[in-house]
Amino acid sequence: MSSCTEFAVFEVAKGNLERVVQLSESLFLEINADKKVIIFHEILRKTDNAEELCWHLIWSSPEAVKSVSKKWASYPSSSELESLVGKKRYYGHFVSIKK
């Protein structure tokens, strides 16, 4: 089973940046509470637009992504995070094409 890489880019108002980063970190812990499915993460800010953030996540498998997406609303941090995030610019999952 191969890992899966996620990139998610969204707009966040400057006044909400710190809280969104905190909530993101909390959410990653909540997702991994039962089983570690996010094996690497980083939160990035765009160099030429401080109001664009990116999640770069590496998941244990594409199946883990599907499982977590079904439970998204049940994570305590997801609602507040969603309320503070503006436009979702890009969201995608990728797997290696090399074996």
N, C-alpha and C positions, 0 to 999 in steps of 0.2 A: 504494500500500500504506500502510495507516495504522499508527501506533504502537499499542502495547498497554500499559496500565497495570496493574501488579500491586500488590495489598495482601496482605501475609501477617502475621498476628498470632499470636505464640506466647508461652507462658510460659517464663521463664528464671529459675532460682534466682539470687538476688543474688550468690552466690559465683561464678557462671558468666558474669555479664553482660559483663565485660571481655573474656573469651576468646571469647564468642559474637560480639561486635562485631568483634574481630580476625579471626576465622574468616570472618565474613560479608564483610568487605572483601577478604580473600584469595580467597574464592570468586568474588566479582564479577570480580576480575582474571583468575582462571583461566577463567571463562566467556568473557571478552572476549579471551583470548590470541590466538586465531586470527582472529577477526573481531569488531568491536565491535557487540554485539547489545543490551547494556544501555547505553542512551544517557544515563541519569540514575539516580541512586540516593540514597536517604537511609535512615538507620536511626533510628527514632524510639522514644522511651520514653513510655509512657502517663503522663499527668500525675497520675493518682490511684492508680496501681499500678506501682511501679518494677520489678516482675517481669514486666511485659508489654512486649514489644518488637514493633515493626512494621517491616517492610521496605516501602518505597515505591519501586518500580522502574518505569522506563519502558523498554520494550523496543522495538527497531526494528520489530517486526511480530509478529502472533500466531504466524506460522510459526516465528519464532526461538524463541519460548517452547516450542513443541512439540519442536523440535530439541534444545534444551538439556535438556528434561525426559527425553528418551530417553537422554541421556548423563550424567544427574545422578550416578549412582554412580561414574562414572569420574573425577570431579573430586577432587583430593587432599584438599580441605578438607571435603567433604560428609559423610564418615563421622563425624568428630569433632564437627562441628556438629550433626548429627542426634542424637548421643549426649548432648549438653548441653542440647538443647531439650526442654522438657517438653511439655505439651499444646499442640497446634496449635488455636488458637481460631478462626481464619478464614483462608481462602486463596481469592483470586479474581483473575480477569483481566478487564479492561474495555477496550472500544474506544469511541471517540467515536460518538455517534449523529448528530452534525452533520457534514455534508460540506462 
